[in-house]
Amino acid sequence: MNLKPGIAWIIGGGSGIGAAVARELAGRGWQVAISGRRLQRLEEVSASHSGIHAYPLDITDANAAAATVAAIAADFGRIDLLLYGAVAATGTPPGSYDAARFAAAFDVNVMGLVRLLDPVITQMSRQPTGGQIAVISSLAGYVGLPRGGAYAATKSALITLCQTMRVELEPKRIIVRLITPGFVKSELTARNRYRMPMLMETEDAAWRIVDGLVRSTRFEIAFPWPMVFVMKAARLLPYRLFFWLSALTLRAR
């Protein structure tokens, strides 16, 4: 498979991975709609390429989400690819489980996607060629590690939701894709005050994502491979050993 250029919509396209993916897709001939809450950031990204177009959106507003789906479909005729990359990276100190922090993280990271699904699925189902829904989760969603808290819980929820959607939406000609990167340079990772193994450049991550989306239909696009192997292997460990190693990471930080 080699997916031809079409119409892409990126949620979280004003910065970080989302912005880099928008530029990569536009450079390959796609028309790219980008959404987020910060209009100035969206305009800066859209000004970098004539194929990128800004559609401001607060993803916590269900009515606005549905209206934006309709607006993009009206302007371009279809939506071939939805990439959900909105993220609220809410730090949670070890042993602290503040309800407001968790609610804020889930409202953007998980419920933001859910608010889009029905209108996007309805639109893609009308299209003769269907479409793709790609969701950026994280290797942090594989296992529960100290200081992961709300962020890792949301990313884990996205993984299981995508697994469900992959099977349920296939009859509608909609391909669901899961993207699980490791550490990538961005505004969010710049706030981290701990060591980030194999930290990747944003443009490198964007190239891997786009290449995976257009050249195959495999479910998961995960990188970098050494970290993918370590994190997936951790899920297979007996709990006693896993919790012992997890405690070591807490002390090391």
N, C-alpha and C positions, 0 to 999 in steps of 0.2 A: 504494500500500500504506500502511496505517496499522495497525501491529501493536497488537492489543488487550492490555491489562494481563494479565500472567500471573505465572509464577514465575521469578525471576531468581536467579542465584548469582554472586556477585562474589568472585574470589580477589584478595586485597589490598584488602579493603573496610574495613580499620580506620583508614585514613588517606589523605590526598592525593586523587588523582582517584577512586580506588575508593570512598572514603567519600562523596565529593560525588555520584558517580553513584548510589550507593545511596539517598541522600536524594532525588535528583531522580526516580528511578524510583518510590520509595515515594510521593512526592508526586503522581505520576500514576496511582496506584492499584495498583501492583505489590506483590506479596509478595516480599521480597528477603532471601535468605540471604547472609551475608557471612562470609568465612573469612580467616584469617591466624594468625600465631603469637602475637600479643600480645592476650591475652584482655581485658585492661583497655581497650585501644583499641576492640576489637570491641563491648564492652559499652557504652562511651560512645556509639558511633555508633548501636547498636540502641536505646538509651534516647531518642534524638532523634525516633523515629517508631515507632508501633506496628506498622508493616508491615515493619520490619527485624529480622532474627533472626540471632543470632551462632552460628556453627559453627566453633570453633577448629580449626586444621589447620596442621600442618607439611608444606608441599608437597614436601619432600624425602623424605617417607615414603610410598612407593607404596601400602602396605596401608592407611594412614590415609586416603589420597586416595580409594581405592575405597570404603572404609567410609563416608566422608562423602557421596559420591554416593548410596549406598544410603540413608543416613539422611535426606537431604533429599527424595529421591524418596518415601520412606515417609511422611514428615511432610506433604508437599504434593501427592503424587500424580504429579508430573511436574517436569521442569526445562525451561522454554521457552527460556531464555537463559543461557548461560555467558559471563561476561566475565572473561578472564584478565588481571589487572593486577599480579600479584606481580612484584617487581623487586629485584634486588640491584645497586645502582649502584656498581660497583667501579672506583674511579679508577686509572688506570695512567699513571705518568709517562712522558713521551716517551722511547722507547728502552728501556723496561723491560717485560719480558713474563713476569712471574712466573707460574709454572704454577698455583700455589694460588689466585691472584686470578682467573685465567681459569676455573679449575674451579668456584670458588664462584659466579661470575656465570652460567655456563652451567647449573649445577645448579638454580638457581632460575628464571632467566629463560626457559630453553628446556626443560630436562628436567622442570621442574615442570609445564609444560603437557602434555608428552608423557605423564607419569604419569596425567593425568586423562583423556586422550583416549579410550582404549578403554572404560572404564566409562561415561563420559558419552555416547559414541556409541551404546553398547548401550542405554542408557536412552532416549535420544531416538529411536532407531530403533523402539522399542516404541510410541511415542506417535503417534496418528493424524495429528497436525499436525507431527511432526518437531521441529525446534528450530533455534536459532541458536548458533553458537560465535563469539564476538568476542574478538579478541586485541589488546591494547594494545602496539604496537611504538613506533617513534619516527622522526621525520625523520632522526635520527642514523643510522638503519639504511640510508639511501639510498646513502651514499658513505663511504669511509674517510677520516676527518679526524684530524689530530694530537690526541692526548690522548683519542681515542675508545676505542681499545684494546678491552678486553674488553666494555665496555658496548655499543659500536656493533656489535661482531661478533655479540653475542647478538641485538640488534634486527634486524640483517640476516638472521640465521637465521630469526627469526620471520616476516619478510616472505616469504621463499621457502617456508617450511613452509605458511603460509596460502594461498599461490598453489597449491600442490599440493593441499591439502585442499579448496579451493573446488570443484575439478572432481571429485575422488574422492568427496566426501560428498554431492554434489547428488542422486545416485540414491537416497540414504537419506532425502531430504527434510530434510537438514541444511544450512543456509546458513552459510557461513563468512565472517566480516567481519574486515577489517584496519583498525585505528585507528592513525594516525600523527600524533600531535600534535607541535608544536614545544615551546618551553620553557613549562612550567606551574608555578606556584608550589606548592611542596610541601616536605616535610622534605628530600628529596634535592636539589632545586635550591637550597635555602637553603645547602647546603654549597659550592656552586660559587663560585670566586673569580675568575671572569672574566665579561665582559659577556655577557648573554643577550638577544639581539635579540627584540623582540616578546613579552616575557614576559607570559603570560596569567594572569588570576585563575583559581583552581581551579574555582569555580562556573561560570564562562563555558565552560571546557573541558568540564565535565560536561554542561552543557546541549547543547552541540554534539554530543557523543557520543550522548546519549540521543535527541535529535531525529533524528540520522542513523540510529540503530538502529530506531526505531519508524516512521519515515516512508518508508523505502525499503529496497531489498535490494541496493543498490550495494555493490561489493566493498570499496572503501576510503573511510574517513572521515578526511580529512586537513585540517589547519589549523595556523596561519593561512595563507591563500592566498599572500601575498607570499613567505613562507619556503618554502612547498611548491614554488612556481615556481622559486625559486633552487636548491633542493636537487635537484629533478628535472632542471633544466637542467644542473647540474654533472655528471650522469651521462652527458651527451651530448658533453661536451668531449673533445678529444684529450687523451691522457694527459700529454703534455708541458705543455700549458697548465694542466690540472687540477693537476698536482703543483707547478707554479710558484705557483698561487694558494693551494694548500694550505700551502705553505711560508710564504707571507705571513701566514696565520692563526696559524701557530705562533709567528712572531716577534712578531706583534701582541699575543699573550697574554703 
